[in-house]
Structures are given as C-alpha cells and as structure tokens.
C-alpha cells in the first residue's frame, strides 16, 4: 500500500500590494497549524511567487502525492472557471503519480456573513 502524503495549496489572486502576500501567508500558517499532518504551501495567480507550478513542485519535492488546491477567492470567475483548471491539467500531466484536486472557492458561505457582522459591530 502506498503511503499517502497530503499537501494543500492555498491559492490567492495575488497583488502588487505587499499586504496581499503577507495576508495569504498568514492564512497559510494558520492552516498549517491546524492541519498538522499536511504540507501547506501558498500560491498566487498573479504578481506574487510562488505560482501554482512552483507550489506544486515544492510539495512534490517533499514527497506529497495528493494535493488539494483551495482557491482563496470569493467569486467563481474566469480564474476559477478556466485559468486554474488549465494550469492544474498541465501540472497533472507533469506529475502523473500525484493526485491534484481543486476544492470549492469561498463563495457566499454563511461563515463569511458572520465575519462581516463582527466587523460591522466593531464600528457600530
């Protein structure tokens, strides 16, 4: 039986503003602290490194053979509909022994509404 080593890529859009990468890295750190049996990487679609191919390579080089890509996106836009699936298809071709799957984006999850309500209360 093959020992499955699992990895997670928290995928953000990316930005020229340094705070965007810092925020994504902070989220990645919190996920790593919670998901102790997983290797966690962050990646960005634009402007920041690592990008998806680099994050996948980092995980594969650590012996990971299942990768869950989690889009840190609210909307199911073109990146999620077209760009990311195409990149993941290319990565799957590069690493045929590695399972790569994409989780759902954040969307209109009720837990986000709770956060918004907390933010409103903070200034009300």
Secondary structure as UniProt FT lines:
FT   STRAND          6..12
FT   HELIX           18..34
FT   TURN            36..37
FT   STRAND          39..44
FT   HELIX           52..61
FT   TURN            62..63
FT   STRAND          66..71
FT   HELIX           79..83
FT   HELIX           84..94
FT   TURN            96..97
FT   STRAND          99..102
FT   TURN            107..108
FT   HELIX           110..123
//
